Each structure stands twice: as structure tokens, then as C-alpha cells.
Amino acid sequence: MHREPKLERFNENVLSKYQIYNSLFLTLPFDDIKKTGSLLPLFQEVCEEGFKQKKNPSEIVEAFFDKYLDKPSEKEMNELLFRFIQYIERQVVLFDAIEDAAFPIVNNMDGIGTLRNMKEESESQNQTEGIKEFLKRFKVRPTLTAHPTQFYPGAVLGIITDLDKAIQENDLVKIKQLLSQLGKTPFFKKEKPTPYDEAVSLIWYFENVFYQSVSKIYNYIQQNLFDGESVGNEIIELGFWPGGDRDGNPFVTTNITLQVAKRLKSTILFCYYQDARKLKRRLTFEGVRDTIEEIEKELYDGAVSESGDIKISLEDLKSKLRSIREVLIDEHQSLFLDDVDDLLNKVNLFGYHLATLDIRQDSGVHEEVLSEIINVCEKRDDNLIPSNYKELSNEEQIDILTKVKGNLSADEFEEENGMGKATISSIHAMKEIQQKNGEKGANRYIISHSEVPQSILEPFAFLRLCGWDQPTVDIIPLFETVPDLKASPDVMKTLYSNPVYREHLERRGNKQTIMLGFSDGTKDGGYLMANWSIYKAKQELTEISREYDIKVTFFDGRGGPPARGGGKTHQFYASLGSAIENEEIQLTVQGQTISSNFGTKDSCQYNLEQLISAGVSNEIFNHGKNNLSEEDRATMVGLAESSYNTYMDFKAHPRFIPYLEKMSTLKYYSKTNIGSRPSKRNNKELNLDNLRAIPFVGSWSQLKQNVPGFFGVGKALKKYEENGEFDKVKQLYNNSIFFKTLLENSMMSLTKSFFELTSYMKEDEEFGEFWQLIHDEYIRSKEMLLKVTGYKDLMENEPAMRASIQARERIVLPLLTIQQHALRMVQKLQNGEDSARLEEFEKMVTRSLYGNINASRNSA
């Protein structure tokens, strides 16, 4: 059967439908959006033409009002601009829904990277047994995080889901109703969500998407690769941060953590109950009817229980389902056996925890907590940790941290004077969650900004000081900055050499999870150096772990855009080579990347299969092929160092922070009420160390400059060209999927850039030179990337993805124009006395953030 090229399928099933449904949307009569639908397309044309004529955003806005309205007042102008923003937000939702509905058509659900393709390839290469053995130990763990880059309220998510279905069915009446509902449904959150609110919003994806998609993937593997036999491995596990991630978020309390764990448990019990209820309608015969009725009742009682208790234990539930299974095989010709197996598989996959609630805190906080513990010890006069601890040598401190034990209570700490009470109570909460939800409910403690062995051993000591002599918890260091990544092998060697910590690892199956953060790495050292530092650290950490007979697992702190480790993640994991341990793929998924990659059952299944296939491909099909040669490695090192030097010079520019503060939307992120987390880790003066990666990367995205995804790349490539060594770069590109993926992801950042939006800044007395510096590197990076890839256009090899980006960029162009106009007005009014006007334009800037964030789908 002939299949149209992907771009044609995208144009026919996404772009064409968007034009039709958007036309319908623009004509709907909303009481509070009078005439907006007819004026917005005209404003779009004025924006496009204005930037071609090199007008600034304010001139474009003024030209529109001069042409299409009869001398409106500033109040009338602003009211219309706000209505434009409302409309554009909803246009983005419409495009999302259409693209989601077309996902299985545009993407080949049986193509490269899918399980069916993997099965066929394994059979053709006689690798089926090798893949089976690998899948018995390989796992994928997507971890949903609470980072504030997704703002859709629950009501809007529901509309998107319903629109998706109506569009697939071409139900015009239903589509019109839903568009009307969309036009009247508020997007803007008047109050910041609590961490619990964030958790509830994201658990929606577990309940409505992952629960079905994960089990479908597992069932396929079991039936088609293992001939119906048990795999003996979950293959896919889920992680969760909302309610457990305390790093920089003072609103995450122990009570919130316990509430989220309870919600996760009640959600999975309700999912099981719904499946059991469906089974009860089928299992109406002797020997199984009474058992399934008992299961249904006990699951329902557990799901609605206020205490979170459930009478039927997890093992009893599995045992009863297995007994039903045996009766169906022995007495009823295996009737409805697949349905029972499906529920049994889900119970094996999700337990009573659904997802593991990770606890995370910053190492700097742990240092403060240790000081509080020392004070408590002095009051108790037990000398668990001596008062002169900080004066001791590193070796003496490590010895104390590994040997100390106790039975600290959170009540011994004064809440108002530090983080001791919160930290100790969070450890006791982990114990409680494990008792109620099972060990996997909360068995990972992550330490941000791990720099030295003490960074990891402090929380290890806290666990043992809470009466947890042999904690069933994985201690996970997070190495983020370039210096921390360089130091990480020595840090881990010290830990592996420590007999007490080594005993702990033996109890945990001789496994060590290490988290590596792309976000702060890019912010710290630039795009190429951050990615190369992580790649190199993984190789060195793999080597040292193998030396100590430890199986290391890497947990990647990936954000949405390429600048934060996003982009084509499956290509990245398929490129690692045999020198990097890759038996588990663990990564964070956040913000609009959750809805774009895992928002529907089709996209969730497809992207999870891509990750599984990437792991299999790296281990089985490409084993040993992706290791860098010495020459290619030297080229990569040269490029990374050159790029790093360029980025560090840029970061040290005296206009760097002032530019972000005055010319971008940086300070408005904290006003959006998108997430519960503050935009800075503390209230000190703004600098790169305490500035979070999301507002940092997001502000460049709002400017349409996307600096973190390319700055330094062009200069590094140009240096090789000027030295007559560009053939080495081309050789590296042709030999290394890792490097190729880096450059292709950087091209995505360039594709989403639009410097015409801010070209007026080059005339600015204070920032003109700085803007030009960024623009020059953009031009250089684009030119050099095209040269090394041989493309005529950016993302030439991904025409459908490029078309999607271009469509989204066109939708938000009027919104960005409004945003820049409002920023210019804010700058004019800041030193004046007209506070009301200033407040109005600041509100306009804030309101304009949402549509662009969601349209980009991976902007922060």
C-alpha cells in the first residue's frame, strides 16, 4: 500500500484541518470577544509585513490601529490586544488538538523505532534471543516533574482530549460546541497552584494515558517476543516529582508529600477497580465469579478510603488473579484470559504505588540541616556528630557520616529556624509511604548540586539517624555544572571505596543511580560543553563503576528544549555506545513536553516504544559501533572547549544579566502562576547561580533568540574551518550519531529563533552592541551548521517537524509582537508617575507568556 510522505500527511491532516477549524473558530460569536475574530487575521498580516519592512513591534501595532480602527483610545487598543492574546492562546490549543488527533496518521506507528519494527529487525538479523535477554534487565523510567512550563488548567486539558476525539471522527457539530466552550473557558490562573495541585494535574496523565499505553506495550512484548510467558521485568517504570521535589520549593511540605503518595495509591486502586468491574461483567461463571466480586469490592473500598488503607494486600490481589487465571485455563477454555492477564500485568507494573515519588533536596540545604543536627546533639548531650565536625578533615567527616546512627525525631527541631524539621520529617514520611504503598512508593533520595562525597553521605547519614539502620532507599547524586561533572568520577570512587556505603549498595543489588543535569550544565558551560561533559562523565562513571563491580544507571535531568537536554532523545540514547552503561533509560519529562510527547495514548505509546527501541538498538544492533575513535574524540574535545570559551566570555559580558532583566520577560515568569516553584532558589540578588534554568532558557525563547541552544556552536565550527580542519568536523558528524543529534537539536533552536522581532534593540544605546553580538553568533551558527550537514535549509531532514514549528511560530507571531510592544512601553513608563498604565502593560507582558510557551511545546 502506497504511503504518502510524512510532510504531505502533516499538511493534509494538520495544516489543512487547522485552517478549516480556525476559520470556524474565528467566526464564533463570543460576547466578550466582539470583532476579535475578524480583526486578528488582519493583525497577523500587518505583523508579517511590518517585520519584512524592518518596523519595530510598537510601529507595527500603531500601523494596525491606524489602518483598521478609527482613532481608538489607548484603553480600547489595549482591550483589543488582550482579546487577541486570548484568541491566540486558544488557537494554540486548537492546533495542539488537531496535531494530537493526527499523530497516528502523521507518524508511522509500525515504523522505525517501534516494537513491531524492532521485532521484524531482530528476526531478520537472528537477534530475537539477544533482545529477549536484554529486555529481561532493561528498563525505561520517564519521571514527570513539577517544573512550571505547562499552564493548561484541568478544564482545558479535558477540552483538548474531547477535541482530539471529535477531530478524529470529523464531528463538526461537536467540534463547534467544543470550540465555543474553549472560547469561554478561562486559561489564566488567578492564584499559584500548590504542589498538590500540580501533582493532581500530572497524575491525570498517569490515569488516562500511561496506565493504558504502558500495559499495551508490555502485553505486546510478552505475547510477541516471550510467547505469553512472564518477562520477569517491568520494562517500564514511572517516576514522579510533584510533592517530593523540595529543591528550591518551600511549599513542598511533609504533609504535601504524604497527600501526593496517597493520591497516587488511590488513583491506581481506582484504575484497577474499573478494570475489575469490567471483568465482573464477563466472568459470570462458576469458580471465578465470587473471586472477581471480592476483588472489585476491596479495590473500591481501598480507593475511597480516607486512611489510604486497603484490606487486600498486593500479593493477595496477585494471588487471586492468578487463581482466576488457572480456573479459566482448566475449566473454561481460557475464555477472557487476555483480559485477566492484562489486569495482572498492570498490577505487576504499577503495584500500589503507581509511580515512585522521588524526594529531592539541594546539598546546600543538607549542610544547614547538619548544623541543626549538631545543635540537637549538643542539647541531647549524645555527641552523635561532634560539635567540631566542620573543622575536621574530609576523611574524618566521611568516617562520621558513614558510621553515625540514631533515632532523631522531627519534633526535636525548631521549624522557624531552619530546614532540619522539614528534612527529618520527609525521611519519616518515606518510611510511612513505603509501609502503605510498598517500597517503590518512595525509595529514591536525590541530592542536587552534589560536589563532594559529603554531599551524598549527608542524606545517607540522615536516613540512619532516623532509626533506619539499613535504609531501603537509593541515594542518588545529581551532578549538574561542568566542574561537578568533571569531579564526579572521583566522588563516586570515594563512595565505592567506603566499606559502609559499599555494604549499602550490596543491599541495593550493587546498583547505583547517578543523575546528570543538562539544564544547569547548559546554563553554566554552554550547549556543546554541557552535552559533551555529560557524555564524557557517563563514560568515566561507567568505567569506575565497572571497576568496582557496580551497575550504574544514569538518570538524565532533561528539560523540553535542546538547550536543556530535550530534542530527539531517542536518537541520543541510541548513540551512546558500549562505553556507557545503558541498561536503563531514566529521564525527566516536564511541562508541555509531557502533553506533546505523552499527552495521548498514541503519542505516549509511540514515544515510549522509541525509547525502548533506542536502548535495544544501542545494545544489540549498534553494539560497539558508536564508540568514538581517538581522532573523533579529539575533535569533539576541541569543539567543546572552543564553544565553552566563547560562551564563558559571553556570560561574563557586563550586559549579560542586565539584558535579561531589562529586555526579556525574565522577571515576569514569577507572576504567571504557572507553577508553585519560585523562579529563583533564594531571595538574594539575581545571578546565574541562583537563577533557575527554566526562566533562564524560557526568557531567551520568548525573545525568539534561543541563545542556550546554539551560542558558541558557530564560533567553534568556524575555528576549525579557519584552521583548514573542517574535514575533521565532517568526519565526526558522519561517524557519530551523538554529535549528529547534538547539531540537529541545535538546528531546532535556530529554527525557533526570529531575530526580526527584536532587531530594534540593535539601536539601543545600552544593549545594541550586545544584541548584535548574539545575532552575529546566530548567523554564524546557522551558516556553519548548514555547511557541516550539507543542508540548504535548517531541519531539512525533518520537513514535517519543521512545518509544525513554522505553523506554530506563525500562530504566535502576533502575540510576540504584542509582548515586545508591551515591554517597550514598560521601559518607557518605568521612571514616570503613571503607575496604572505601567501596571496595565506589565500585565500584558505576563499574559502573553502562556501562548508562546505552549506553542513551542518545548520552550523551557
N, C-alpha and C positions, 0 to 999 in steps of 0.2 A: 504493500500500500504506500503510495506516494505521500510524503510528509513535507509540508511547506517549511522553508527556513524559519528559524526562530524569530527573526526580525519581522517577517511577514505575519507570523502568528500573533506577535505582540501588537503590530499595527492594526490588525483586523479585530482582535479580541479585547484590546485595551484602549488604544488611542481612538479608534472609531467609535467605540461604545461610550467613551468618556465625552466625546464631542456631542453625541446624541443626548445622553443623560444630563450633561451640563447645560445644554440648551433648554431642556425641560426644567431643570433646577432654576435657571435664571429667570424663567417666566412665572414662577410660582408667586402668588400674591401674599407676601408676609406683611402684617400690619406695621411692624417696626422697621421694615427694610424697603420702604416705598421707593421705587425708581432705581434702587441699587442694581438690580439685575440687568437693566438696560444700560446703565452708565459704566459698569465695571469693564465690559469688553472695550469700551471706548478709552477708558483709562489705561487699559493694557496696551492698546495701540500707541497711545501718547508716550507711555514709558519706553516701549521698544524703539520708537522713532527718536525720542529725546536722547537716549543713550548713544544712538548712532550719530546724532548731531553734537555729541560731547557736552550735553547740558548736565548740570548738577541736579540732584533729586528735587531740591526746592524749586528750581526753574521748571522742572517737568510738572510738578504739582500745580504750580501757578499757571502754566500754559494750559493745562487741562481745564481748570476753573474758568480761565479767560475764554476758552473756546466753547464750553458746553453749559456753563451756568451764567446767569445774569447778575453779576456783581454780588455774589454771596458774602455774608459776613463771615468773620473767622469762625464763629460758633457753628454756623451752617456748614462751612468747609470741614471743620473737624468732625462734626457729626457724621458726615458722609464718609470721611476717611475711616472712622471707626466701623461704620457699616461695611465698608469694603473689606476691612480686616475680618469681620465676622463671616462674610461670604467666602473669602479665600480659605479660611480655616475649614469651612465645610466642603469647599471644592477639593481640598486635600483628602478629606475623609472619603469623598465620593471616588476619587482616583484610587485610594487605598482599597476600597471595597471592590472596585472593578478589577484591579490588578490581582487581588486575592482570589476573586472568583475565576479568573483566567489562569491561575497558577498551574493547574494540571494540564492545561492546553498548551501554554507557552513553554513550560518545562517538560521535558520527556521523562515521565515517571518511571520508565523502564530503561532509561538511557545510561550513559557513563556515570559511574558513581552510585548507582542504585543497587539494591540487593540482587535483583534479577540479573542485572548485567554482571555483577560480581560472581554470581553462581555460574553463569554461562562461561565467563572467562576462566574460572577455576577448573571447570570441566574440560575446556579446550586445552589447558596447559597441565592437566593432570595434577592439580594442586588442591583438590577438594579435601583430602585428609589433612593437608597442612593448614588449610583455612579453619577446619573444624578444631584442630588442636589449638590454634591461635585464639579462636573465639571462646574457648573454654577458660581463657585467662584475661582476655582483652575487655576493657570497659570504656564507655563514653559517659562522662558526667557533665551535663550542662547545669550551671548554677545560676539561677535567676537572682539578680541583685536589686538593691533598693535605690540605685543611683537615679537622680531626678532628671531623666530625659524623656519621659513618657507622661503626657499630661491628660490623655483622654479619660474623662470620668467614666464610671461603670455604665451609665446610660448610653453614652456614645459608643462604647465598645459593643454594647448589645445591638445598637443600630447598624454598626459595621457588619456584625455577624449576620443579621437579618438581610441587609442589603446584598451581602455576598450570595446568600441563597436565592434571593429574588432575581438577581442579575443572572445567575446560572440558569434559572428557569425562564428568563425573559418575561417575567411577570410585570408588565408595565404599570398596572393598577397598583400593585403592591409597592413597586419602586417609587411611584409618585407619592404614595402615602408616607413612605419612609423618608423621602426627601423633604416632605413637609414637616415631618416630625424632627428631622435633623435641623431644619431651619429655625425651629422653635425651642430646641434643647440647648440649655446653656453649656458652654465649654469652660468658662472661666471659674476657677475655684476661689471663693472669697476667703477661705482660710487654708493654711498649710495643712496637708494631711499628716496624721500621726504615723509613726512607723507601723502601727497595727493596720491603719487604713491602707498603707502601701502593700502590706502583706496580703490583705484580703483581695486587693485588686489583682495581684500577681498569682495568688492561689487559683483564681478564676481560670488561668491558662492550664494549670495542672488538672483541674477538674474537667474542663471542657475540651481540652486539646491533647495534652500529653498522656493522660490516662488511656485514651483510645489509641493514639499513634504509637506509643511505646509498646503496648501489648500486641498491636498488629505486627510490628517489626519482629518482636520476639517470637510470635506464633509462626511467622513466615520462616525464620531461621530454624526453629525447631522442626517444622514439618518438611522443609525443602532441603535442609542440609543435614539434619540429625534424624531424619526418618521418624519423627514423632517421639523420639527418646528425649530424656531430660538433657539440657545443655550443661547443667551444673554450674551455671554462671549467669548473673542477671544481665550482663552485656551493657544495659543502660541503667544508670542510677541518676537520681535527681538531687541537686543541691539547692539551698535556699539561704539568702542573707537577710531579708527584711525581718526585723525583730531580733536578730542575733548580731548584726554588724554594728558594733559600738564605736568604731573608729571615727572620731570627729563628729559623732552624733549624740549629743547629750540627752536626746529624747528617747533613746532606747534604754528602757529600764528592765529590771529583772521581771517585773510583772508583765511587761510587754512580751518579753521572751517566752514566758510561760503561756501567755494567751495565744501567741502565734503557734506554739507547739501544739496546743490544744486544738486550734483551728485546723491545723494540718491533719491531725488524727481524726477529728470529726468529719472532715471532708472525705478522707479515704474510706472511712466506715460508711458514709452515705453513698459513695460510689459503689462499694461492694453490695450494700443493701439494695440499690437499684438493680444491679445485675442479678442478685439472688431473687428479687421479686419477679424479674422476667423469667428466670429459671423455674420458679414455682409454677408458672403458667404452663410449662412444658413437662416438668417432672411430676406427673399426676398419677403415677403407677406405684404399686406396692414395692416396699423396700427402700424407696428414696423420698417419697412424698413427705413423711413426717420429719425426716432429717433436714430437708431444704426449708421446711416451715420453721423449724427451730433456728436454723442459721439466719433466716430473714428477720425473725423477731429479735434475736440477740444483737444483730448488727444495727437494727433500727434503734433499739434501746441505748446502745453504746453511742450512736451518732448524735442523739439528742440529750445525752446525759450531761448534766451541769458539772459534775465532778470530772468528766472525761474517762470514767472507769467503764470497763466492759467485762461482762461475765465470761464470755468465751475467749480463751487465750488464743494467741496466734497459732500455736501448734495444734490446739484443738480444732480450730477452724480448718486448717490444712488437713488434719486427720479426717474430719467429717466429709470434706470434699473428696478426699481420696477414697473413702468408703463408698460414696455415691458413685464414683467413677468405676470402682470394681463391680458394683451391682449392675450398672449399665452394661458393662462388658459381658458379665457372666449370665445375666438373665434377660437383657432387653436389647440384644443385637447392637450394642453401642449407640443406641438412639440418643441424640442430643449430646453425645460425648464431647464434641468440639466446643460446645457452649460451656460445659463443665471445665474442660481443660483451659479455656480462655480465662475463666474466673480464677482457677487455681494458679495459673501463670501470673495473673495480676497480683494475687496475694503474695506469691513468692517475690515478685518485683518490688512491690510497694510496702509490704508489711503493714504495721500500724503507724508508720511514720510518714509515709507518702514521699517526703523529701528530707534529707539531712539538713537540720538547721545549724549552720556554721556560726561559731562565735568568733568575732574578730575585734582586736584592740591594738592600739599603737604602742610600740615599745617604750616610747617616752612616758606614756601613762603608767606602764608597768614599773618604771623606775620610781615614779611618785608613790605608787602603791607599796613598793618595797620599803620606802622610807616610813610609810604609815605602819607597816607590819613591824618594823623595828621599834617604833614607838609603843605599839601594843605589847610587844615582847618585853620592853622595859617596864611597863606597868604591871605585867604579869610576873616579872622577875624570873622568866624561864630561860632567857638567853638563847632562844631558838636561832635567832640571827643576831650576831653581836652588834653592839652599837657602833663599833668602829669598822663596820663592813666596807664602807666606801673607801676606806684608807688601805684596805688590803690589796694584795697583788691579784692579777687576773686568775692565777691558778688557785689561790686561796678562796676567792669568790666563787669560782666554779665548783670547788670542793664542797663549800657550804650549800650552794643551791641544789646540788645533786643528792646530798645526804639528809637534808632537813626534812623532818616530818612533824605533824602536829594535828590539832583539831580546832582550827580557828572558826569562830562564828562571825557572821556579818554584823551582829549586834555589838561587837567589841569596837567597831569603828564609828567615828563621828561623820555623819553623812555630809554636813555642810563644809567640812574642811578638806575634802579630797575625794579620790576615786576608790579608796580602799573598800568601803562598804559595798559599792556597786560591783566591783570586780569579784570580791569574795562571794557575794550573793549570786553572781552569774554562774560561778562554778557549782555552787549548791543546786542551782536551777538545772544545770546539765545533768546532775545526778538524778534529780526528780524526773526530768524528761526521759532519761534512759529507762527508769523504772516503769513509766507509763506508756511510752511509745516504742520501747526497745532500744538497744544500744545505738542503732543507726539514727535514732531521733536527734541526737546531738553528741557526736563523738569526734569533733574536729575543732581545734582552737588555733586560730590564725593570728600571727604577730606581724603587723605592718611595720615597715622600716626596720627590719632586722639587720643589724650591722655587725654584731659581735656574738660570740657564743652565749653570753649572758642574756642577750635579747630573747633567745629561745628558752633558756633554762629558768628564767624568772617565772613565766607562767607554769612551767613544769613543776617548779617548787611550790607555787600557789596551790596547784592541784593536790599535792601531797600534804601541804599544810592544812588542807580542808578535810583531813581524815581519809583521803583517797590514796592509800599506800601504793596500790597498783592500778593507776587510772586507766580506764578503757577509753582513752582519748588519744587521737593523733595530734601531736604538736607540729604545726605547720609554719615554718618561717616564710615571710614574704620579702623577697629581695627586689627592690624597685629601681633605685638610682644606679647610674653607671658605676660609681665606686663600690656600692653594696654588691652589685653583680660580680665585680672583679674579686671582691673579698669572699664571696660565698663558698668557694671550694675549701678554703682554709677553715672557715667557720664550721662547715659540716664535718671536716676531718677531725676537728677538735671534739665534736659531739660524738662521732662514731668511735673515737678512741676512748671515750669516757665509759668506764665499766657500768655505772649505774644507768646512764642513758641507753647504753647498748642492751642492757637487760630489758629496759622498757621496750625497745624496738623488737627484741626477740618475742616478747609477749604480744606484739602487734604484727607478728608474722614476718619480721625482718623487712618491713616496708617503711619507707619514709616519703611523705609527700612534701614537695617544695613548691611554693607559689612564686611566680615571677611576674612582675607587673610591667605591662607595656606603657601604661598611661603616664606615670611619673617618670619612667625611663625616657620617654619621648620629650616630655617637658624639661627634663634635666639635661639630656645629651643630644637631642635631635633625632630625626627619623631613622637614618641609616645606622647610627651608632647604637641607638636603643635596641633595634631589632638584632643587630649583629652581636651586641653584648649579651643578649638573652640566648641567642643561638650558641655562642661560644661558652656561656656559663652552663648551658644544658650539657654540652659535650664534656666539660670538665667535671661537672657534678655527676654525670653518668660514670665517668672513669673512676672517680674517687669512691663512688657508691659500690661499683662492681668490685673494686679492690677490697672493700670491707664486707663483701657478700650481702649487700643491702640492695633491695629492689627499689629504685627511686621512681616516683611518679611526679610528673610536672603538672602543676595547676596554673593555667595561664590567666592572668587578670586582663582579659580583653575587653575593650570598650566597643563602641559601634563603628567608628570610622577607622581608616587605615592608620591614622596618627595614634590611635590607642590600641592597635593590635587587631583591628577588625578587618574588613575587606573579605578576601577569598580565604577563609580559614581552612576549608577542606584541602585546598591546594597546598597551603602551608604545612599541614600535618602529613600530607603525602610526600613531602620533600625532605624530611628530617634526616634520613639515612640511618645506618646501623650504629653509628657512634653516639646516638641519642636514644635513651630508653623511651619506648613509645608503646608500652603495653596498656596504658590508659591515656585517654584524651580527656582532660578536665579543663573547662574554661568557663569564665563568667559570661553571662548574656544579660544585657541590660537595655533599659529604655525602649526606644522604638525599634531596636534590633530584635527584641522579643516578639513584638507584633509583626514585624516584617519577615522574620525567618521562622518563627514558631507560632504565628497567630492563628493559623488554620490547621486542620488535620492534615491536609495535603502538604502544605509548606513545612509543617513540623516533621512529618514522616520523611519527606524528601531530604531535608537538611540533616536530620539525624542519620539517615542512610548514607549521606555523603561523608559524614564524619567517620562512621563505621568503615566505609569503603576506603577512606583515606588511611586509616590505621592498617587495614589489611593490605592495601597497595604498598605502603611503605615497608611492611614486614615481609610480605610474600612475593609480590610481583616486582618490586623495585629494590629488594634487599641488597645492600651494598652498592647500588648504582648511584645514590645521591650523595655519597661522601665526597667532599671537596678535595681536589688534588692540591698539592703544595703550592703550585703556581696560582691556581684559582683562589686559594685561601689568602695568599699574599695580596692579590688584587682586592679581595673583599676587605682585608685589613686596611689597605691603603685608602680605599674609598671611604670606609667608615671613619678613619682618623681625619681625613681631609674634610669630610662633611661635619664632623664633630667640632673641629676648629672653627669652621665657618659659622656654625650655629652658636658656639660659645661667644664668639665676637659679637654676633647679632644680639644675643641675650644680654651681653654686657653694655650694649649701647645705652647711653643715658636717656634715650627717649622710649626704651622698650616698655617699661611699666607705665609711664605716663601716657603713652599711646593707647594702651589697653584701657586705662582708667578713663581717659577723656574722649577717645574717638570710637570706642567699641561699646557693646552692650554689657560688658563685664559686671558692672555693679547692679544691673537690673535682674540678673539671674536669681538673686536672693529675694526678689519681690514677686516672683512668678507663682509662688505657691504650688510649684510642681511637685516638690519632694520635701520630706521632713528634715533633710540634712542641710546644715549651714554650708555656704559656698566656700568658707574658709575653715581651717582646723582650729583656729583660735581667733581672738579679737584683736590681735596685735596688728601693727602696720602691715599693709599689703606687701607681700613679696612672693617670689616663686615657690619658696619652701612651704609656706602655709596655704598657698592658693591651690584649691583642688583642681584636678585635671579636667573635670567636666566643664566648669565655666571657662577655664583657660582655652581648651580646644573649641568649645562652643562659641566663644566670642569671636574667634577667628572665622568660624563658619558663618556666623551672622554677618560678618563683614564681607563674606564671599572671597576671603583671601586664603583660608585653609593652610596657613603657614606651617603648622606642625607636621603636615603630611608631605612636605616637599623641600622645606628650606634647608639648603646645604647639599641637596642631591645634585642640582645642576652644576654648582661650583666644583664638586668632587669629580663629576664626569668630565667637565670641561678641562680640568687639570690634566687628566690622562690624555685628552685629545691634544692639548698644547704640548705635552711631553712626547708626542708621537707614539703613545702606548694604548691607543683606543682599541686596537685589536685585542688586547688583554681583557678589556671590559666586555667586548662582544663574545669572546670565548667564554667568560664567566657566565654571561647571560644564556648562551647556548647550552652550557654544561650543567647549570644549577637551576633546578625548579625553585629552590628557596629564593635565589636572587631575582629570578624572573617574576616570582609572585610579589616580591617587595616592590619592584619597579611598576608592575601592573596596578598594584594597590595605590602607589603614589600617583599614577596617572588618573585614578579615580578622584583623588584630592584635587588635582589640577582641573579635571573636567567640571568639578563643582565650584570652581573659582570663577569670579566675574569682576574683574578689576575696574570695568567701566562704572560700576556702581559707586566706587569711592575715588575715582580719578580726580575729583575736585580737590582732594586732600593734597595733591602734589603742589598746589598753590599756597597751602597753609604755611604761614611763617615759621611756626614751631615744628610741624611734623611733615612738611613737604619732602624734605630730604629722606626722612625715614620711610615714608610711603614709597618713594622712588627706589629705595634700597630693596624693599620687599618685591616690588613689581619687576625689577631687573632680574632677581633670582627666579621669579615665576617664569619670565620669558626664557631665561637660560635653561631652567629645568625642563620646560616643555620642549625646547629645541633639542636638548641632549637626549631626552627620553625617546623622542621620535627617531633620532639618529641611531641609538643603540638597538631599538626594536625593529627599525625598518618600516615603521608605520607612517602613513601620511596624516592620519588623524589619531588623537588620543582615544584609547579603548577601541581601536579598530577591530580587535579580535573579539569584542563583546558588543556587537551592534545593538542587540535588544536591551542590554543593561544600559548602554549609553543613551538609547532612545528614551528609556524610562527616566533616567536622570534629567535629560533635556526637557522632557514633558513636565516634570516636577519643578524644575528651575523656572520654566515659563509661567507656571501657575503662581509661583510666589514672587515673581519679579515686581508686580505692583505693591505687594506687601513690603518687600525690601526697600522699595522706593519711598514708601510712607515712613518706614522706620528711619531711614537716613535723613529724610526731611525733618522728622521729629527730633532726631539727635542734633541736627544743625540748629533747630530752634531752641533746644535746651541750652546749647553752648552760648547762644545769643542772650538768653534770658537769665543765665546763672548769676550774673553780677548786678542784675536790676532789682526792682522792688515789686514787680508783678508776679507774686508767688502763685496766684491762681492759674495764670497762663503756663507758668513753668510746670506746675503740677499736672496740668492737662497734657502737655507734650511728653512728660515723663511717663504718664500712664499709657500714652500711645506707643512709646518705645516698648514698654513691658508687654502690652497686649500683642504687639507684633512678633514677639519671640516664638510663640507657640506654633503657628502655622509653618514657619521655616524649619523648626526643629523636627516636626513630624513629616514634612515633605521630604526632607533629606534622608529620613529613615535611619541614618547612622551618622548624625552630625556632631555627636558629643559622646 
